[in-house]
Structure formats: structure tokens, C-alpha cells
């Protein structure tokens, strides 16, 4: 699975969420790949996936979005989301 974090450098909540995702990708040690897409630098990709609000995190399996969340949620909730989808 690939977890894609759609973010921007000016987005405060994105800066809160990023270290949580980076910590968990290390902790889960290969159970998922973390990709980060700067929406300002990649407007076509952002538009393709309907990104209207950031941070927006989507999980892809076999090239398809299987789940997502929007906003900076607490680490506990990110863990629950990962456990549900991995």
C-alpha cells in the first residue's frame, strides 16, 4: 500500500501531520510506502484526485484509492486508520 500525503509548505495543519506520518512509516517498517505531494508544485495530480482541502491523506492499493482522511488528526487516529486499511 502507498499512503499519499497531499500538503503545502504554507499549510499549518500539514506541518502538524507530517511528523506523525513520518514517525509511523518508520515504525511500520515496510508495511506501507509514504509519498508526499506538494499541491502547489503538482496541481494536475491534485486536481485528478479531487484535492480540495489539505492535508489530505489517501491510501492506494493496486492503484486504487481505498480510504482517505482530511485534516490533521491525532496520532492515535492515524494509527487506527492505518490498522483498518493495512
N, CA, C and O atoms as a Tinker XYZ file with bonds, in Angstrom:
   344  protein
     1  N      0.827000   -1.204000    0.000000    73     2
     2  CA     0.000000    0.000000    0.000000    64     1     3
     3  C      0.868000    1.264000    0.000000    63     2     4     5
     4  O      1.971000    1.286000    0.545000    81     3
     5  N      0.338000    2.298000   -0.621000    73     3     6
     6  CA     1.007000    3.593000   -0.648000    64     5     7
     7  C      0.093000    4.613000    0.010000    63     6     8     9
     8  O     -1.070000    4.758000   -0.368000    81     7
     9  N      0.627000    5.313000    0.992000    73     7    10
    10  CA    -0.091000    6.397000    1.659000    64     9    11
    11  C      0.445000    7.695000    1.069000    63    10    12    13
    12  O      1.641000    7.973000    1.146000    81    11
    13  N     -0.450000    8.488000    0.478000    73    11    14
    14  CA    -0.050000    9.737000   -0.158000    64    13    15
    15  C     -0.560000   10.906000    0.681000    63    14    16    17
    16  O     -1.755000   11.034000    0.951000    81    15
    17  N      0.377000   11.746000    1.079000    73    15    18
    18  CA     0.085000   12.947000    1.863000    64    17    19
    19  C      0.119000   14.138000    0.912000    63    18    20    21
    20  O      1.188000   14.517000    0.433000    81    19
    21  N     -1.036000   14.729000    0.637000    73    19    22
    22  CA    -1.129000   15.941000   -0.169000    64    21    23
    23  C     -1.009000   17.118000    0.791000    63    22    24    25
    24  O     -1.793000   17.238000    1.732000    81    23
    25  N     -0.035000   17.980000    0.556000    73    23    26
    26  CA     0.307000   19.033000    1.512000    64    25    27
    27  C      0.827000   20.268000    0.771000    63    26    28    29
    28  O      0.960000   20.269000   -0.453000    81    27
    29  N      1.114000   21.317000    1.544000    73    27    30
    30  CA     1.770000   22.524000    1.028000    64    29    31
    31  C      2.590000   23.129000    2.166000    63    30    32    33
    32  O      2.227000   22.985000    3.333000    81    31
    33  N      3.689000   23.803000    1.837000    73    31    34
    34  CA     4.559000   24.349000    2.882000    64    33    35
    35  C      3.912000   25.453000    3.727000    63    34    36    37
    36  O      4.355000   25.706000    4.847000    81    35
    37  N      2.888000   26.103000    3.213000    73    35    38
    38  CA     2.219000   27.182000    3.939000    64    37    39
    39  C      1.080000   26.672000    4.830000    63    38    40    41
    40  O      0.448000   27.454000    5.540000    81    39
    41  N      0.824000   25.373000    4.792000    73    39    42
    42  CA    -0.312000   24.767000    5.496000    64    41    43
    43  C      0.101000   24.347000    6.909000    63    42    44    45
    44  O      0.839000   23.375000    7.075000    81    43
    45  N     -0.365000   25.063000    7.913000    73    43    46
    46  CA    -0.041000   24.751000    9.304000    64    45    47
    47  C     -0.424000   23.343000    9.723000    63    46    48    49
    48  O      0.409000   22.628000   10.281000    81    47
    49  N     -1.675000   22.915000    9.469000    73    47    50
    50  CA    -2.058000   21.553000    9.832000    64    49    51
    51  C     -1.197000   20.490000    9.126000    63    50    52    53
    52  O     -0.956000   19.418000    9.680000    81    51
    53  N     -0.740000   20.791000    7.913000    73    51    54
    54  CA     0.133000   19.854000    7.195000    64    53    55
    55  C      1.436000   19.654000    7.962000    63    54    56    57
    56  O      1.970000   18.547000    8.027000    81    55
    57  N      1.939000   20.746000    8.543000    73    55    58
    58  CA     3.195000   20.673000    9.291000    64    57    59
    59  C      3.017000   19.909000   10.604000    63    58    60    61
    60  O      3.977000   19.350000   11.134000    81    59
    61  N      1.800000   19.885000   11.121000    73    59    62
    62  CA     1.498000   19.111000   12.332000    64    61    63
    63  C      1.406000   17.618000   11.990000    63    62    64    65
    64  O      1.897000   16.776000   12.743000    81    63
    65  N      0.783000   17.296000   10.864000    73    63    66
    66  CA     0.560000   15.906000   10.483000    64    65    67
    67  C      1.822000   15.221000    9.961000    63    66    68    69
    68  O      2.028000   14.035000   10.217000    81    67
    69  N      2.660000   15.945000    9.241000    73    67    70
    70  CA     3.836000   15.348000    8.581000    64    69    71
    71  C      4.717000   14.533000    9.530000    63    70    72    73
    72  O      5.052000   13.395000    9.203000    81    71
    73  N      5.109000   15.070000   10.694000    73    71    74
    74  CA     5.976000   14.264000   11.569000    64    73    75
    75  C      5.296000   12.998000   12.093000    63    74    76    77
    76  O      5.967000   12.003000   12.368000    81    75
    77  N      3.982000   13.029000   12.229000    73    75    78
    78  CA     3.245000   11.833000   12.669000    64    77    79
    79  C      3.357000   10.753000   11.595000    63    78    80    81
    80  O      3.663000    9.600000   11.897000    81    79
    81  N      3.107000   11.132000   10.344000    73    79    82
    82  CA     3.194000   10.160000    9.247000    64    81    83
    83  C      4.613000    9.632000    9.097000    63    82    84    85
    84  O      4.812000    8.438000    8.875000    81    83
    85  N      5.598000   10.513000    9.216000    73    83    86
    86  CA     6.995000   10.099000    9.073000    64    85    87
    87  C      7.415000    9.151000   10.200000    63    86    88    89
    88  O      8.179000    8.213000    9.974000    81    87
    89  N      6.917000    9.397000   11.399000    73    87    90
    90  CA     7.201000    8.507000   12.525000    64    89    91
    91  C      6.575000    7.126000   12.282000    63    90    92    93
    92  O      7.216000    6.098000   12.501000    81    91
    93  N      5.321000    7.119000   11.830000    73    91    94
    94  CA     4.612000    5.856000   11.663000    64    93    95
    95  C      5.160000    5.027000   10.501000    63    94    96    97
    96  O      5.176000    3.799000   10.587000    81    95
    97  N      5.611000    5.668000    9.416000    73    95    98
    98  CA     6.166000    4.886000    8.305000    64    97    99
    99  C      7.426000    4.159000    8.768000    63    98   100   101
   100  O      7.686000    3.039000    8.327000    81    99
   101  N      8.205000    4.772000    9.643000    73    99   102
   102  CA     9.394000    4.092000   10.193000    64   101   103
   103  C      8.971000    2.963000   11.129000    63   102   104   105
   104  O      9.512000    1.858000   11.080000    81   103
   105  N      8.002000    3.263000   11.976000    73   103   106
   106  CA     7.537000    2.283000   12.955000    64   105   107
   107  C      6.914000    1.050000   12.277000    63   106   108   109
   108  O      7.109000   -0.078000   12.732000    81   107
   109  N      6.173000    1.273000   11.199000    73   107   110
   110  CA     5.510000    0.166000   10.499000    64   109   111
   111  C      6.477000   -0.584000    9.579000    63   110   112   113
   112  O      6.110000   -1.609000    9.006000    81   111
   113  N      7.688000   -0.092000    9.435000    73   111   114
   114  CA     8.811000   -0.781000    8.810000    64   113   115
   115  C      8.450000   -1.588000    7.552000    63   114   116   117
   116  O      8.522000   -2.817000    7.542000    81   115
   117  N      8.065000   -0.871000    6.507000    73   115   118
   118  CA     7.822000   -1.529000    5.235000    64   117   119
   119  C      6.396000   -1.982000    4.975000    63   118   120   121
   120  O      6.107000   -2.503000    3.898000    81   119
   121  N      5.503000   -1.798000    5.928000    73   119   122
   122  CA     4.112000   -2.222000    5.711000    64   121   123
   123  C      3.375000   -1.283000    4.760000    63   122   124   125
   124  O      2.354000   -1.659000    4.184000    81   123
   125  N      3.891000   -0.053000    4.593000    73   123   126
   126  CA     3.353000    0.861000    3.600000    64   125   127
   127  C      4.444000    1.828000    3.179000    63   126   128   129
   128  O      5.436000    2.024000    3.881000    81   127
   129  N      4.235000    2.427000    2.013000    73   127   130
   130  CA     5.139000    3.451000    1.492000    64   129   131
   131  C      4.465000    4.799000    1.704000    63   130   132   133
   132  O      3.264000    4.938000    1.470000    81   131
   133  N      5.229000    5.787000    2.143000    73   131   134
   134  CA     4.708000    7.140000    2.313000    64   133   135
   135  C      5.216000    8.003000    1.170000    63   134   136   137
   136  O      6.422000    8.117000    0.950000    81   135
   137  N      4.284000    8.609000    0.446000    73   135   138
   138  CA     4.628000    9.555000   -0.612000    64   137   139
   139  C      4.031000   10.906000   -0.237000    63   138   140   141
   140  O      2.939000   10.980000    0.326000    81   139
   141  N      4.758000   11.972000   -0.555000    73   139   142
   142  CA     4.285000   13.317000   -0.236000    64   141   143
   143  C      4.160000   14.102000   -1.537000    63   142   144   145
   144  O      5.093000   14.139000   -2.339000    81   143
   145  N      3.005000   14.727000   -1.740000    73   143   146
   146  CA     2.793000   15.528000   -2.942000    64   145   147
   147  C      2.455000   16.953000   -2.536000    63   146   148   149
   148  O      1.440000   17.214000   -1.890000    81   147
   149  N      3.335000   17.868000   -2.931000    73   147   150
   150  CA     3.120000   19.296000   -2.690000    64   149   151
   151  C      2.080000   19.758000   -3.714000    63   150   152   153
   152  O      2.338000   19.736000   -4.918000    81   151
   153  N      0.906000   20.175000   -3.233000    73   151   154
   154  CA    -0.185000   20.540000   -4.135000    64   153   155
   155  C      0.146000   21.774000   -4.973000    63   154   156   157
   156  O     -0.366000   21.914000   -6.084000    81   155
   157  N      0.990000   22.666000   -4.464000    73   155   158
   158  CA     1.373000   23.855000   -5.233000    64   157   159
   159  C      2.252000   23.474000   -6.425000    63   158   160   161
   160  O      2.158000   24.090000   -7.487000    81   159
   161  N      3.096000   22.472000   -6.255000    73   159   162
   162  CA     4.016000   22.049000   -7.309000    64   161   163
   163  C      3.402000   21.005000   -8.238000    63   162   164   165
   164  O      3.940000   20.743000   -9.313000    81   163
   165  N      2.287000   20.412000   -7.837000    73   163   166
   166  CA     1.655000   19.338000   -8.617000    64   165   167
   167  C      0.147000   19.555000   -8.759000    63   166   168   169
   168  O     -0.642000   18.712000   -8.332000    81   167
   169  N     -0.258000   20.686000   -9.359000    73   167   170
   170  CA    -1.698000   20.980000   -9.431000    64   169   171
   171  C     -2.493000   19.980000  -10.280000    63   170   172   173
   172  O     -3.669000   19.744000  -10.003000    81   171
   173  N     -1.878000   19.397000  -11.295000    73   171   174
   174  CA    -2.613000   18.450000  -12.146000    64   173   175
   175  C     -2.928000   17.170000  -11.382000    63   174   176   177
   176  O     -4.038000   16.647000  -11.467000    81   175
   177  N     -1.943000   16.667000  -10.631000    73   175   178
   178  CA    -2.171000   15.467000   -9.815000    64   177   179
   179  C     -3.215000   15.760000   -8.744000    63   178   180   181
   180  O     -4.106000   14.947000   -8.499000    81   179
   181  N     -3.103000   16.908000   -8.115000    73   179   182
   182  CA    -4.064000   17.290000   -7.066000    64   181   183
   183  C     -5.474000   17.371000   -7.636000    63   182   184   185
   184  O     -6.429000   16.906000   -7.013000    81   183
   185  N     -5.600000   17.952000   -8.802000    73   183   186
   186  CA    -6.914000   18.072000   -9.441000    64   185   187
   187  C     -7.449000   16.691000   -9.814000    63   186   188   189
   188  O     -8.636000   16.418000   -9.636000    81   187
   189  N     -6.586000   15.823000  -10.328000    73   187   190
   190  CA    -7.007000   14.471000  -10.725000    64   189   191
   191  C     -7.641000   13.713000   -9.564000    63   190   192   193
   192  O     -8.603000   12.967000   -9.748000    81   191
   193  N     -7.090000   13.913000   -8.361000    73   191   194
   194  CA    -7.603000   13.191000   -7.188000    64   193   195
   195  C     -8.559000   14.022000   -6.341000    63   194   196   197
   196  O     -8.880000   13.640000   -5.216000    81   195
   197  N     -9.013000   15.147000   -6.866000    73   195   198
   198  CA   -10.055000   15.934000   -6.209000    64   197   199
   199  C     -9.637000   16.557000   -4.893000    63   198   200   201
   200  O    -10.445000   16.668000   -3.971000    81   199
   201  N     -8.387000   16.961000   -4.798000    73   199   202
   202  CA    -7.911000   17.562000   -3.554000    64   201   203
   203  C     -8.466000   18.982000   -3.442000    63   202   204   205
   204  O     -8.102000   19.870000   -4.214000    81   203
   205  N     -9.344000   19.175000   -2.477000    73   203   206
   206  CA    -9.964000   20.483000   -2.254000    64   205   207
   207  C     -9.492000   21.101000   -0.950000    63   206   208   209
   208  O     -9.584000   22.315000   -0.767000    81   207
   209  N     -8.991000   20.281000   -0.051000    73   207   210
   210  CA    -8.581000   20.730000    1.275000    64   209   211
   211  C     -7.366000   19.907000    1.682000    63   210   212   213
   212  O     -7.283000   18.714000    1.392000    81   211
   213  N     -6.421000   20.566000    2.362000    73   211   214
   214  CA    -5.226000   19.854000    2.815000    64   213   215
   215  C     -5.012000   20.085000    4.302000    63   214   216   217
   216  O     -5.483000   21.089000    4.835000    81   215
   217  N     -4.318000   19.193000    4.980000    73   215   218
   218  CA    -3.764000   17.960000    4.458000    64   217   219
   219  C     -4.862000   16.967000    4.078000    63   218   220   221
   220  O     -5.912000   16.880000    4.714000    81   219
   221  N     -4.570000   16.233000    3.022000    73   219   222
   222  CA    -5.461000   15.181000    2.553000    64   221   223
   223  C     -4.577000   13.948000    2.396000    63   222   224   225
   224  O     -3.568000   13.989000    1.692000    81   223
   225  N     -4.950000   12.870000    3.042000    73   223   226
   226  CA    -4.149000   11.647000    3.010000    64   225   227
   227  C     -4.997000   10.532000    2.408000    63   226   228   229
   228  O     -6.102000   10.249000    2.869000    81   227
   229  N     -4.451000    9.906000    1.367000    73   227   230
   230  CA    -5.160000    8.825000    0.686000    64   229   231
   231  C     -4.310000    7.565000    0.726000    63   230   232   233
   232  O     -3.086000    7.624000    0.607000    81   231
   233  N     -4.968000    6.425000    0.895000    73   231   234
   234  CA    -4.271000    5.147000    0.815000    64   233   235
   235  C     -4.643000    4.484000   -0.506000    63   234   236   237
   236  O     -5.818000    4.336000   -0.842000    81   235
   237  N     -3.605000    4.088000   -1.248000    73   235   238
   238  CA    -3.771000    3.393000   -2.519000    64   237   239
   239  C     -3.349000    1.939000   -2.353000    63   238   240   241
   240  O     -2.323000    1.631000   -1.746000    81   239
   241  N     -4.175000    1.052000   -2.913000    73   239   242
   242  CA    -3.817000   -0.367000   -3.026000    64   241   243
   243  C     -4.121000   -0.767000   -4.456000    63   242   244   245
   244  O     -5.218000   -0.522000   -4.958000    81   243
   245  N     -3.150000   -1.380000   -5.108000    73   243   246
   246  CA    -3.311000   -1.791000   -6.508000    64   245   247
   247  C     -3.756000   -0.624000   -7.384000    63   246   248   249
   248  O     -4.556000   -0.799000   -8.303000    81   247
   249  N     -3.233000    0.568000   -7.094000    73   247   250
   250  CA    -3.522000    1.740000   -7.909000    64   249   251
   251  C     -4.846000    2.416000   -7.647000    63   250   252   253
   252  O     -5.169000    3.407000   -8.301000    81   251
   253  N     -5.622000    1.908000   -6.706000    73   251   254
   254  CA    -6.943000    2.469000   -6.402000    64   253   255
   255  C     -6.953000    3.064000   -4.999000    63   254   256   257
   256  O     -6.326000    2.534000   -4.082000    81   255
   257  N     -7.677000    4.179000   -4.843000    73   255   258
   258  CA    -7.846000    4.776000   -3.513000    64   257   259
   259  C     -8.811000    3.896000   -2.727000    63   258   260   261
   260  O     -9.938000    3.652000   -3.156000    81   259
   261  N     -8.348000    3.422000   -1.560000    73   259   262
   262  CA    -9.202000    2.572000   -0.728000    64   261   263
   263  C     -9.745000    3.307000    0.491000    63   262   264   265
   264  O    -10.761000    2.906000    1.057000    81   263
   265  N     -9.069000    4.386000    0.898000    73   263   266
   266  CA    -9.565000    5.181000    2.025000    64   265   267
   267  C     -8.780000    6.486000    2.074000    63   266   268   269
   268  O     -7.724000    6.612000    1.453000    81   267
   269  N     -9.304000    7.447000    2.813000    73   267   270
   270  CA    -8.644000    8.737000    2.949000    64   269   271
   271  C     -9.131000    9.442000    4.202000    63   270   272   273
   272  O    -10.167000    9.100000    4.774000    81   271
   273  N     -8.353000   10.439000    4.613000    73   271   274
   274  CA    -8.830000   11.359000    5.641000    64   273   275
   275  C     -8.314000   12.749000    5.307000    63   274   276   277
   276  O     -7.313000   12.914000    4.611000    81   275
   277  N     -9.028000   13.745000    5.824000    73   275   278
   278  CA    -8.675000   15.141000    5.580000    64   277   279
   279  C     -8.457000   15.808000    6.925000    63   278   280   281
   280  O     -9.229000   15.610000    7.864000    81   279
   281  N     -7.397000   16.603000    7.008000    73   279   282
   282  CA    -7.111000   17.355000    8.226000    64   281   283
   283  C     -6.034000   16.694000    9.067000    63   282   284   285
   284  O     -5.683000   15.530000    8.872000    81   283
   285  N     -5.527000   17.469000   10.000000    73   283   286
   286  CA    -4.503000   16.965000   10.916000    64   285   287
   287  C     -5.209000   16.273000   12.068000    63   286   288   289
   288  O     -5.759000   16.921000   12.959000    81   287
   289  N     -5.187000   14.956000   12.035000    73   287   290
   290  CA    -5.842000   14.188000   13.097000    64   289   291
   291  C     -4.765000   13.686000   14.065000    63   290   292   293
   292  O     -3.597000   13.585000   13.689000    81   291
   293  N     -5.145000   13.375000   15.293000    73   291   294
   294  CA    -4.164000   12.910000   16.278000    64   293   295
   295  C     -3.512000   11.588000   15.865000    63   294   296   297
   296  O     -4.087000   10.804000   15.109000    81   295
   297  N     -2.311000   11.360000   16.375000    73   295   298
   298  CA    -1.562000   10.142000   16.050000    64   297   299
   299  C     -2.381000    8.884000   16.304000    63   298   300   301
   300  O     -2.346000    7.951000   15.501000    81   299
   301  N     -3.102000    8.848000   17.390000    73   299   302
   302  CA    -3.927000    7.674000   17.717000    64   301   303
   303  C     -4.912000    7.377000   16.585000    63   302   304   305
   304  O     -5.114000    6.218000   16.224000    81   303
   305  N     -5.518000    8.413000   16.032000    73   303   306
   306  CA    -6.492000    8.222000   14.955000    64   305   307
   307  C     -5.807000    7.807000   13.646000    63   306   308   309
   308  O     -6.367000    7.031000   12.872000    81   307
   309  N     -4.602000    8.322000   13.402000    73   307   310
   310  CA    -3.853000    7.901000   12.213000    64   309   311
   311  C     -3.518000    6.418000   12.332000    63   310   312   313
   312  O     -3.644000    5.670000   11.362000    81   311
   313  N     -3.092000    5.994000   13.523000    73   311   314
   314  CA    -2.802000    4.566000   13.762000    64   313   315
   315  C     -4.037000    3.701000   13.497000    63   314   316   317
   316  O     -3.951000    2.667000   12.834000    81   315
   317  N     -5.172000    4.132000   14.017000    73   315   318
   318  CA    -6.416000    3.375000   13.823000    64   317   319
   319  C     -6.749000    3.281000   12.337000    63   318   320   321
   320  O     -7.163000    2.226000   11.855000    81   319
   321  N     -6.568000    4.379000   11.616000    73   319   322
   322  CA    -6.826000    4.413000   10.179000    64   321   323
   323  C     -5.901000    3.439000    9.445000    63   322   324   325
   324  O     -6.338000    2.697000    8.565000    81   323
   325  N     -4.622000    3.451000    9.817000    73   323   326
   326  CA    -3.672000    2.530000    9.198000    64   325   327
   327  C     -4.037000    1.082000    9.497000    63   326   328   329
   328  O     -4.057000    0.245000    8.594000    81   327
   329  N     -4.325000    0.786000   10.753000    73   327   330
   330  CA    -4.656000   -0.596000   11.132000    64   329   331
   331  C     -5.887000   -1.092000   10.382000    63   330   332   333
   332  O     -5.942000   -2.252000    9.974000    81   331
   333  N     -6.861000   -0.228000   10.201000    73   331   334
   334  CA    -8.081000   -0.601000    9.498000    64   333   335
   335  C     -7.796000   -0.919000    8.025000    63   334   336   337
   336  O     -8.463000   -1.766000    7.431000    81   335
   337  N     -6.822000   -0.247000    7.448000    73   335   338
   338  CA    -6.599000   -0.336000    6.000000    64   337   339
   339  C     -5.410000   -1.187000    5.581000    63   338   340   341
   340  O     -5.286000   -1.505000    4.399000    81   339
   341  N     -4.543000   -1.564000    6.492000    73   339   342
   342  CA    -3.375000   -2.349000    6.088000    64   341   343
   343  C     -3.659000   -3.840000    6.099000    63   342   344
   344  O     -2.777000   -4.639000    5.784000    81   343
